[in-house]
Amino acid sequence: MDVTTEISTYHDREVTLNGLLMYDPARSERRPGVLVIHGGAGLDAHARGRARHFAAAGFIAFACDMYGPGVMGDRARVMQCIAALRGKRSRICRRAQPAIELLAAHPLVDGRLAAVGYCFGGMVALELARAGCQFSGVVSVHGSLETNAPIEEAAVKAKILVCHGALDPHIPMTQVTGFCDEMNRANVDYQLVVYGGAMHGFTHEAATGQQPGVAYHGLSDARSSAAIQTFFEEIFPRDPAVL
């Protein structure tokens, strides 16, 4: 299937950001938009491939840029950028909001939005949900679940799906139970799926042992994709697109 890809430039104050808008040009009806949030490596082949997947399924997908120029490929700058964003939820929201607005304003988006984040992007997606951003649902795939500002009341408007690897050494089960406690206290509509045999980064096909605790797990990749499909069918009930 042909997918149209367009580079979209936007700004967070003085920082120039370049995201990728993807959609199926054969479809003209208005439909939901999906914000895809990259992992720690930046807007790489993995994030682009996931956005293309959602676009091929019929959604308007926007792979956003959380870093800006000169960061991707420079580990020191990547870590510095992640630390700065993680330090305060308002910084994450400010960086992501222009991308959300860009996606929401697309003429083929029908007003319904979801966010799907991987690794670092999963943490971002959850922080956006905690901040009450205008999503029908957010998905975190092998993302960090902890926060420095736990919610204590029902501020979350979005439904949440978390896909987690049972063997992930970077996100221990204590963090998972802490997340569940936080969500339960706030009466959030959330789902948590734990995949046996999966470590961190289980959707990254290129992860073959270069980093300790990070490895592709095909079965969990397929199962999490199916879980996202079911989740989208729930939050977008009028759109039966198959992911």
SULFEN-V537658 format. One record per pair of residues at least 24 apart in sequence whose ideal C-beta (glycine too) atoms are under 10 Angstrom apart, sorted by the first residue. I is the first residue (numbers start at 0). GAP is how many residues later the second one is. D is the distance in Angstrom with one decimal. If there is no record, write none. Layout:
I;GAP;D  I;GAP;D
This chain:
0;24;9.9  0;25;8.0  0;51;9.5  0;54;8.9  0;55;5.0  0;56;9.4  0;57;9.8  1;24;7.3  1;54;9.0  2;48;8.9  2;49;5.4  2;50;9.2  2;51;9.7  2;52;4.7  2;53;5.6  2;58;8.6  3;51;8.0  4;43;8.2  4;46;8.5  4;47;7.6  4;50;8.2  4;56;9.5  4;58;9.1  5;56;9.6  7;54;7.2  7;55;9.6  7;56;9.1  7;57;9.3  7;90;9.9  7;91;8.5  7;94;5.9  7;95;9.0  7;98;9.4  8;56;9.2  8;93;9.6  9;52;10.0  9;54;8.7  9;55;8.3  9;87;9.8  9;88;4.5  9;89;6.5  9;91;8.2  9;92;5.5  10;57;9.2  10;87;6.4  11;53;9.4  11;54;9.2  11;56;7.6  11;79;9.1  11;82;5.9  11;83;4.9  11;84;8.5  11;85;8.0  11;86;6.0  11;87;9.0  12;81;7.7  12;82;9.4  12;85;9.6  13;54;9.4  14;50;9.3  14;52;8.6  14;53;4.3  14;54;8.2  14;56;9.8  14;66;9.9  14;79;9.8  14;80;7.8  14;83;9.8  15;49;8.9  15;52;6.1  15;53;6.2  16;26;9.3  16;47;7.3  16;48;4.2  16;49;7.8  16;50;7.8  16;51;5.5  16;52;8.5  16;78;7.8  16;79;9.8  16;81;7.2  16;82;7.3  16;85;9.7  17;25;7.7  17;45;9.9  17;46;9.5  17;47;5.3  17;49;9.8  17;50;8.4  17;51;7.9  18;24;7.3  18;28;9.9  18;32;9.1  18;43;5.7  18;44;5.8  18;45;4.6  18;46;5.0  18;47;9.5  18;79;9.2  18;80;5.8  18;83;7.2  18;84;8.7  19;27;8.5  19;28;6.3  19;31;6.3  19;32;8.9  19;35;9.6  19;41;8.3  19;42;7.2  19;43;4.4  19;44;8.5  19;45;8.5  20;30;8.7  20;34;8.7  20;39;7.4  20;40;7.4  20;41;5.2  20;42;8.1  20;43;9.9  20;81;7.8  20;82;7.7  20;85;7.2  21;26;8.2  21;29;5.1  21;30;5.7  21;31;9.3  21;32;7.6  21;33;3.7  21;34;8.4  21;37;8.9  21;38;7.8  21;39;4.6  21;40;7.5  21;41;7.1  22;28;10.0  22;31;9.5  22;32;5.2  22;33;9.4  22;35;8.7  22;36;7.7  22;37;4.9  22;38;6.9  22;39;9.3  22;83;8.1  22;85;6.6  22;86;9.5  23;31;6.1  23;32;6.5  23;33;8.4  23;34;6.1  23;35;8.7  23;36;9.0  23;37;9.8  23;84;9.8  23;217;9.8  24;30;9.8  25;32;9.8  26;28;9.9  26;31;6.1  26;32;9.8  26;33;9.5  26;81;7.9  26;214;9.6  27;80;7.5  28;29;8.9  28;79;7.6  28;81;8.3  28;210;9.5  29;30;8.9  29;76;9.2  29;77;7.7  29;78;5.4  29;79;6.7  29;80;3.9  29;81;8.2  29;82;9.4  30;26;9.9  30;27;6.1  30;28;6.2  30;29;6.4  30;77;6.5  30;78;7.2  30;79;5.7  30;81;8.1  30;205;8.2  30;207;9.1  30;208;5.9  30;210;7.7  31;26;8.8  31;27;5.6  31;28;7.3  31;29;9.9  31;71;9.9  31;76;9.9  31;77;7.0  31;78;6.3  31;79;8.3  31;80;4.1  31;81;6.6  31;82;6.5  31;104;7.5  31;105;9.8  31;200;7.8  31;203;8.3  31;204;4.9  31;206;9.2  31;207;5.9  31;209;8.7  32;26;6.6  32;27;4.4  32;28;7.4  32;29;6.6  32;67;8.9  32;69;9.5  32;70;4.4  32;71;6.6  32;72;9.6  32;73;6.5  32;75;8.4  32;76;4.1  32;77;8.2  32;78;8.8  32;79;7.3  32;80;5.0  32;81;7.6  32;82;9.6  32;102;9.7  33;25;4.6  33;26;7.2  33;27;4.9  33;28;7.4  33;29;9.5  33;69;8.1  33;75;9.6  33;78;9.7  33;79;7.5  33;80;5.1  33;81;7.4  33;82;6.1  33;101;9.7  33;103;9.9  33;105;9.2  33;194;9.6  33;198;8.2  33;202;9.6  33;209;9.7  34;25;9.9  34;26;8.0  34;27;5.5  34;28;8.3  34;29;6.0  34;61;7.7  34;64;6.3  34;65;6.3  34;67;9.4  34;68;5.7  34;69;9.3  34;78;6.7  34;79;7.2  34;80;4.3  34;81;7.3  34;82;8.4  34;86;9.4  34;89;9.6  34;90;8.1  34;93;8.6  34;98;9.5  34;100;7.8  34;103;8.9  35;25;5.8  35;26;6.8  35;27;4.5  35;28;7.0  35;63;9.8  35;67;9.9  35;78;9.7  35;79;7.9  35;80;5.6  35;81;7.6  35;82;8.1  35;85;7.6  35;89;9.6  35;103;9.9  36;25;9.8  36;26;8.2  36;27;6.0  36;28;9.7  36;29;6.7  36;55;9.8  36;59;7.5  36;62;8.6  36;78;6.3  36;79;7.1  36;80;3.7  36;81;7.2  36;82;9.3  36;83;7.8  36;84;3.2  36;85;7.6  36;86;8.9  36;87;4.9  36;88;5.7  36;91;8.5  36;101;9.4  36;102;9.7  36;103;9.3  36;104;10.0  36;106;8.9  37;25;6.8  37;26;7.5  37;27;7.7  37;28;6.6  37;29;8.4  37;34;8.9  37;79;7.9  37;80;6.8  37;81;8.2  37;82;7.3  37;83;5.2  37;86;9.0  38;27;9.8  38;78;8.1  38;79;4.7  38;80;3.4  38;81;5.1  38;82;5.6  38;83;8.1  38;84;9.8  38;85;9.9  38;102;9.2  38;103;8.5  38;104;8.5  38;162;7.5  38;164;9.2  38;165;7.6  39;26;9.8  39;27;9.8  39;32;9.9  39;35;9.3  39;38;6.3  39;39;8.4  39;41;9.5  39;42;6.4  39;78;9.2  39;79;5.5  39;80;4.3  39;81;8.5  39;83;9.7  39;161;9.3  40;26;9.8  40;31;6.9  40;32;8.4  40;34;9.5  40;37;7.5  40;77;9.8  40;78;8.3  40;79;8.6  40;160;9.9  40;163;8.9  40;165;9.7  41;24;7.8  41;25;5.4  41;26;9.7  41;29;6.5  41;30;3.3  41;31;7.4  41;32;9.6  41;36;6.9  41;39;9.1  41;78;9.2  42;24;7.7  42;29;6.7  42;78;9.9  43;28;7.2  43;29;9.3  43;160;9.4  43;162;9.1  44;159;9.6  44;160;9.2  44;161;7.7  45;72;6.9  45;73;9.1  45;75;10.0  45;155;8.9  45;157;7.3  45;158;5.5  45;159;7.8  45;160;7.4  45;161;9.1  46;69;9.9  46;70;9.4  46;71;6.9  46;72;9.8  46;74;7.4  48;154;9.5  48;156;8.6  49;66;7.0  49;67;9.8  49;68;6.8  49;71;9.4  49;91;8.8  49;153;7.7  49;175;9.4  49;178;9.8  50;65;9.0  52;63;9.8  52;172;7.9  52;175;9.6  52;190;6.9  53;60;9.0  53;62;7.4  53;174;8.9  53;178;8.9  53;187;8.9  53;189;7.0  55;185;9.4  55;187;8.9  56;171;9.8  56;172;8.2  56;175;8.4  56;182;9.4  56;184;4.7  56;185;6.4  56;186;4.7  57;181;7.1  57;182;9.1  57;183;3.8  57;184;8.5  57;185;9.1  58;49;9.8  58;50;9.0  58;53;9.7  58;54;9.9  58;55;8.2  58;173;8.1  58;177;8.5  58;180;7.9  58;182;6.7  58;184;8.6  59;43;6.8  59;44;9.8  59;46;5.5  59;47;9.5  59;48;5.5  59;49;5.1  59;50;9.0  59;53;9.4  60;42;8.5  60;55;9.0  61;37;6.2  61;38;8.7  61;40;6.6  61;41;4.3  61;42;9.6  61;44;7.9  61;47;9.3  61;51;9.6  61;53;9.8  62;36;9.1  62;58;9.7  63;31;8.6  63;32;6.5  63;34;8.7  63;35;3.7  63;36;8.2  63;38;8.4  63;39;8.2  63;51;9.1  63;53;9.6  63;57;8.7  63;60;9.0  64;30;9.0  64;33;10.0  64;34;7.6  65;26;8.2  65;29;5.8  65;30;7.1  65;33;8.5  65;51;9.5  65;54;7.6  65;55;7.4  65;58;6.6  66;28;8.9  66;53;9.9  67;27;8.7  77;42;9.0  80;39;9.6  81;38;6.0  81;41;8.9  81;42;9.8  84;35;8.5  84;38;9.0  84;39;7.5  84;42;8.8  85;34;8.6  85;37;7.1  85;38;9.0  85;41;8.4  85;58;8.3  85;60;9.6  85;61;9.0  85;62;7.6  86;61;7.6  87;39;9.7  87;60;8.0  87;61;8.3  88;35;9.9  88;38;5.1  88;39;8.7  88;41;6.7  88;42;5.7  88;58;7.4  88;59;7.9  88;60;5.6  88;62;10.0  89;37;9.7  89;41;8.0  89;59;9.6  90;36;9.5  91;31;8.4  91;32;5.6  91;33;9.7  91;34;9.8  91;35;4.8  91;36;6.9  91;38;9.6  91;39;7.8  91;41;9.9  92;31;9.4  92;34;7.4  92;35;6.5  92;37;9.5  92;38;5.1  92;39;9.4  92;40;6.9  94;29;8.4  95;25;9.9  95;28;6.5  95;29;9.0  95;31;8.7  95;32;5.9  95;35;9.3  95;37;7.7  96;31;8.9  96;34;9.6  96;36;7.8  96;37;10.0  99;28;8.0  99;33;6.6  99;34;7.2  99;35;8.2  100;33;9.7  103;30;7.5  109;126;9.2  109;128;8.8  109;129;8.6  110;25;9.5  111;24;5.3  111;25;9.3  111;123;7.7  111;124;5.9  111;125;9.9  111;126;8.9  111;127;8.1  112;24;8.8  112;25;9.5  112;45;9.0  112;122;9.7  112;123;9.8  113;24;6.7  113;25;7.1  113;44;8.0  113;45;9.2  113;47;9.5  113;114;9.1  113;117;8.3  113;118;6.7  113;121;6.5  113;122;7.5  114;24;7.1  114;25;9.1  114;43;8.0  115;24;8.3  115;25;6.9  115;45;8.9  115;47;9.8  115;112;6.7  115;115;9.5  115;116;9.2  116;24;7.0  116;25;9.7  116;26;5.7  117;24;6.6  117;25;6.9  117;45;9.5  117;83;8.1  117;84;9.9  117;85;6.4  117;86;8.0  117;106;10.0  118;24;5.9  118;25;7.9  118;51;8.9  118;52;9.7  118;81;7.4  118;82;6.2  118;84;9.0  118;85;8.2  118;95;8.9  119;24;7.5  121;40;7.8  121;41;8.3  121;42;9.2  121;49;9.2  122;24;8.2  122;48;9.6  124;33;9.1  124;35;8.6  124;36;9.7  124;37;9.6  125;30;9.3  125;32;9.7  125;34;7.1  125;36;7.8  125;53;8.1  125;56;9.9  125;57;9.7  125;64;9.7  127;28;9.9  127;30;8.2  128;26;9.1  128;27;5.3  128;28;7.9  128;29;4.7  128;30;8.8  128;31;5.8  128;54;9.8  128;59;8.1  128;61;9.0  129;25;6.8  129;26;6.2  129;28;9.5  129;30;9.6  129;52;8.8  129;53;9.8  129;56;8.7  129;58;9.1  130;24;7.6  130;25;8.7  130;26;9.8  131;24;6.6  131;25;5.5  131;26;8.3  132;24;7.8  132;25;7.3  133;24;8.3  134;24;8.6  134;25;9.5  134;100;8.6  135;95;9.9  135;96;9.0  135;98;9.2  135;99;4.2  135;100;6.7  135;101;9.9  136;24;6.7  136;52;8.9  136;53;9.9  136;54;9.7  136;91;9.5  136;94;6.2  136;95;7.5  136;97;7.8  136;98;4.1  136;99;8.4  137;24;9.3  137;52;9.6  137;93;9.7  137;97;9.6  138;24;7.1  138;52;9.5  138;85;8.7  138;88;8.4  138;89;5.7  138;92;6.6  138;93;8.7  138;96;9.9  139;24;8.2  139;31;10.0  139;39;9.3  139;50;10.0  139;52;9.6  140;24;9.5  140;52;9.9  140;60;9.4  140;61;8.2  140;62;6.0  140;79;9.6  140;80;9.2  140;83;5.8  140;84;9.3  140;86;9.3  140;87;7.9  141;26;6.4  141;28;8.5  141;29;7.4  141;53;9.2  141;56;7.8  141;57;8.4  141;58;5.5  141;59;5.7  141;60;5.8  141;61;6.9  141;62;8.6  141;72;8.9  141;75;9.7  141;78;8.9  141;82;8.5  142;28;7.7  142;57;9.6  143;24;9.9  143;26;7.7  143;27;5.9  143;31;7.4  143;35;9.4  143;56;9.8  144;26;6.2  144;27;9.9  144;30;5.1  144;31;6.1  144;32;9.5  144;33;7.3  144;34;3.8  144;35;8.8  144;37;8.6  144;38;9.5  144;47;9.0  145;25;8.2  145;26;9.9  145;28;9.4  145;29;5.1  145;30;9.6  145;32;6.5  145;33;7.1  145;36;9.1  146;31;9.2  146;32;8.4  146;35;7.5  149;28;8.3  149;29;9.1  149;31;8.7  149;32;4.7  149;33;9.6  149;35;8.0  149;36;8.4  150;31;6.5  150;32;8.4  150;34;7.9  150;35;4.7  150;37;7.9  151;30;8.4  151;33;6.2  151;34;6.6  152;32;8.3  152;33;6.0  152;34;8.4  153;31;9.5  153;32;5.5  153;33;5.1  153;34;7.3  153;35;9.9  154;31;6.9  154;33;9.0  155;26;10.0  155;27;8.0  155;30;6.2  155;31;8.7  155;32;4.7  155;33;8.2  155;34;8.3  156;31;9.6  156;32;9.7  157;30;8.6  157;31;8.4  157;32;9.4  157;77;8.3  158;29;8.2  158;30;4.6  158;31;7.1  158;32;7.9  158;72;7.5  158;75;7.3  158;76;5.7  159;28;6.1  159;29;7.0  159;30;4.0  159;31;7.0  159;32;8.6  159;71;9.2  160;29;7.4  160;30;4.9  160;31;8.1  160;32;7.3  160;63;9.1  160;66;6.5  160;67;6.9  160;69;8.8  160;70;4.6  160;71;9.2  160;73;9.2  160;74;9.2  161;28;6.9  161;29;7.0  161;30;4.7  161;31;7.0  161;32;8.8  161;62;10.0  161;65;9.7  162;28;9.1  162;29;8.4  162;30;5.3  162;31;8.5  162;32;7.0  162;35;8.9  162;39;8.5  162;40;8.5  162;57;7.8  162;58;9.6  162;60;8.2  162;61;4.1  162;62;9.2  162;64;6.0  162;65;7.6  162;68;9.6  163;28;6.6  163;29;7.0  163;30;5.2  163;31;7.0  163;34;8.0  163;36;9.5  163;38;9.3  163;56;9.5  163;60;9.3  164;29;7.6  164;30;5.5  164;31;8.6  164;32;8.0  164;33;3.3  164;34;5.2  164;35;6.2  164;36;8.2  164;37;5.0  164;38;9.7  164;48;9.4  164;49;9.8  164;50;8.9  164;52;7.0  164;55;6.4  164;59;9.4  165;28;5.0  165;29;6.1  165;30;4.9  165;31;7.0  165;32;6.2  165;33;8.7  165;54;9.1  166;27;9.9  166;28;8.8  166;29;7.9  166;30;6.6  166;31;6.2  166;32;4.8  166;33;8.4  166;35;9.1  166;46;8.1  166;48;8.8  166;50;8.8  166;53;10.0  167;26;9.4  167;27;9.3  167;30;7.1  167;31;5.5  167;32;4.5  167;33;8.5  167;34;8.1  167;45;7.0  167;46;8.9  167;47;10.0  168;30;7.0  168;31;6.9  168;43;7.5  168;44;4.1  168;45;9.1  169;29;8.4  169;30;4.7  169;31;8.7  169;41;9.5  169;42;9.2  169;43;5.7  169;44;7.8  170;28;9.9  170;29;6.8  170;42;9.6  188;45;9.9  188;46;9.8  190;36;7.9  190;39;9.3  190;40;7.2  190;43;9.4  192;27;9.3  192;30;7.7  192;31;7.1  192;33;9.9  192;34;5.4  192;35;9.9  192;38;9.7  193;26;9.7  194;24;7.7  194;25;3.8  194;26;9.1  194;28;6.2  194;29;6.9  194;32;9.4  195;24;8.3  197;25;8.9  197;26;8.7
